[in-house]
């Protein structure tokens, strides 16, 4: 198996990311609010995730693994690496909203949380305020060592 590496994309939004988000039915209209990370193997990009920073809190969003990469631990590897990147930036807690992937995130240590427990800055993000429906599961993770 090729070595995987995580790379922060800065303002770059590659076509592969946009295509993967559309294929997965995830929003593409508010991508500028996040730092995006790309997980790469020896062949190129294989998965993406966004992180919106709000002081010591952050919103994990738009985690996407194309269908051809699923089942090989790519999603778990991506999220764990983004968790490490967040912790390195001083983030203490990660929040997320999901309509379909709660069991996946639960396996990575996230737990269900009432939406109104999220800090105001996170609740005011476009993901919370308008993009994700009220029926989406809200989840939280306290990062290790925090």
C-alpha positions as CSV (number, residue, x, y, z in Angstrom):
1,X,0.0,0.0,0.0
2,X,1.4,3.4,-1.0
3,X,2.4,5.9,1.8
4,X,-0.4,8.4,2.5
5,X,0.2,12.1,3.2
6,X,-2.0,14.9,4.3
7,X,-1.7,18.3,2.6
8,X,-3.4,21.6,3.4
9,X,-4.8,23.1,0.2
10,X,-4.9,26.8,1.2
11,X,-7.3,28.6,-1.1
12,X,-7.1,25.9,-3.8
13,X,-10.2,23.9,-4.5
14,X,-9.2,21.3,-7.0
15,X,-11.7,19.8,-9.5
16,X,-11.4,16.4,-7.9
17,X,-12.7,17.8,-4.6
18,X,-15.6,19.5,-6.2
19,X,-16.5,16.4,-8.2
20,X,-16.2,14.2,-5.1
21,X,-18.5,16.5,-3.1
22,X,-21.1,16.6,-5.9
23,X,-21.0,12.8,-6.3
24,X,-21.5,12.4,-2.6
25,X,-24.4,15.0,-2.5
26,X,-22.4,17.3,-0.2
27,X,-22.6,21.1,-0.5
28,X,-20.1,23.0,-2.6
29,X,-21.3,26.6,-2.2
30,X,-19.6,27.6,1.0
31,X,-16.2,26.1,0.6
32,X,-14.3,29.3,1.2
33,X,-15.1,29.2,4.9
34,X,-12.9,26.1,5.5
35,X,-9.3,25.0,5.3
36,X,-9.3,22.0,3.1
37,X,-7.0,19.0,3.5
38,X,-6.3,16.5,0.8
39,X,-5.1,13.0,1.6
40,X,-2.8,11.7,-1.1
41,X,-1.1,8.4,-1.9
42,X,1.6,7.8,-4.5
43,X,-0.9,8.2,-7.3
44,X,-2.5,11.5,-6.2
45,X,-5.4,12.8,-4.1
46,X,-7.7,10.1,-2.6
47,X,-9.9,12.0,-0.1
48,X,-10.7,15.5,1.3
49,X,-12.0,17.1,4.5
50,X,-12.6,20.7,5.5
51,X,-12.0,22.4,8.9
52,X,-13.5,25.7,10.0
53,X,-11.6,27.2,12.9
54,X,-13.4,29.1,15.6
55,X,-10.7,29.7,18.3
56,X,-10.4,26.5,20.3
57,X,-13.5,25.0,18.6
58,X,-13.6,23.8,15.0
59,X,-16.1,22.4,12.6
60,X,-15.2,19.3,10.6
61,X,-17.0,19.3,7.4
62,X,-17.2,18.0,3.8
63,X,-15.4,14.7,4.6
64,X,-15.5,12.9,1.3
65,X,-13.9,9.7,0.0
66,X,-14.7,8.8,-3.6
67,X,-16.5,5.4,-3.9
68,X,-13.5,3.7,-5.5
69,X,-11.4,4.5,-2.4
70,X,-13.9,3.3,0.2
71,X,-13.4,0.2,2.4
72,X,-9.6,0.6,2.6
73,X,-9.4,2.8,5.8
74,X,-9.0,6.0,3.7
75,X,-11.8,7.9,5.5
76,X,-10.5,6.9,9.0
77,X,-7.0,7.8,8.1
78,X,-8.1,11.2,6.7
79,X,-10.2,12.1,9.8
80,X,-7.5,11.1,12.2
81,X,-4.9,13.2,10.4
82,X,-7.2,16.2,10.3
83,X,-7.9,15.7,14.0
84,X,-4.1,15.9,14.5
85,X,-3.8,19.0,12.4
86,X,-6.6,20.6,14.3
87,X,-4.9,19.8,17.7
88,X,-1.7,21.2,16.4
89,X,-3.5,24.5,15.8
90,X,-4.8,24.6,19.3
91,X,-8.3,23.2,18.7
92,X,-9.8,21.5,21.8
93,X,-13.1,20.3,20.4
94,X,-14.3,19.3,16.9
95,X,-18.0,19.5,15.9
96,X,-19.7,18.1,12.9
97,X,-23.1,17.6,11.4
98,X,-24.0,14.5,9.4
99,X,-27.0,13.0,7.8
100,X,-25.6,9.6,7.0
101,X,-22.2,9.0,8.6
102,X,-22.9,9.1,12.4
103,X,-21.8,5.4,12.9
104,X,-18.5,6.1,11.1
105,X,-17.7,9.1,13.2
106,X,-18.9,7.3,16.4
107,X,-16.2,4.7,15.7
108,X,-13.6,7.5,15.6
109,X,-14.7,8.8,19.1
110,X,-17.3,11.4,18.2
111,X,-20.4,11.3,20.3
112,X,-23.9,12.8,19.7
113,X,-24.5,16.2,21.2
114,X,-27.4,18.6,21.2
115,X,-27.0,21.1,18.4
116,X,-27.6,24.0,20.8
117,X,-24.5,22.9,22.9
118,X,-22.2,24.0,20.1
119,X,-20.6,27.4,20.7
120,X,-22.3,30.4,19.1
121,X,-19.6,30.8,16.4
122,X,-20.0,27.2,15.3
123,X,-23.8,27.5,15.3
124,X,-23.5,30.6,13.2
125,X,-21.5,28.8,10.5
126,X,-23.2,28.3,7.2
127,X,-23.2,24.5,7.8
128,X,-25.2,24.9,11.1
129,X,-27.3,27.9,10.1
130,X,-28.5,26.9,6.6
131,X,-26.7,24.2,4.7
132,X,-27.4,21.1,6.9
133,X,-31.0,20.4,7.8
134,X,-32.1,20.4,11.4
135,X,-32.4,16.6,11.2
136,X,-28.6,16.2,10.7
137,X,-26.9,14.6,13.7
138,X,-24.7,16.9,15.7
139,X,-21.5,15.3,17.0
140,X,-18.6,16.4,19.1
141,X,-15.1,15.1,19.9
142,X,-12.7,16.4,22.6
143,X,-9.3,16.1,21.1
144,X,-6.7,14.0,23.0
145,X,-4.7,15.9,25.5
146,X,-7.2,18.7,25.6
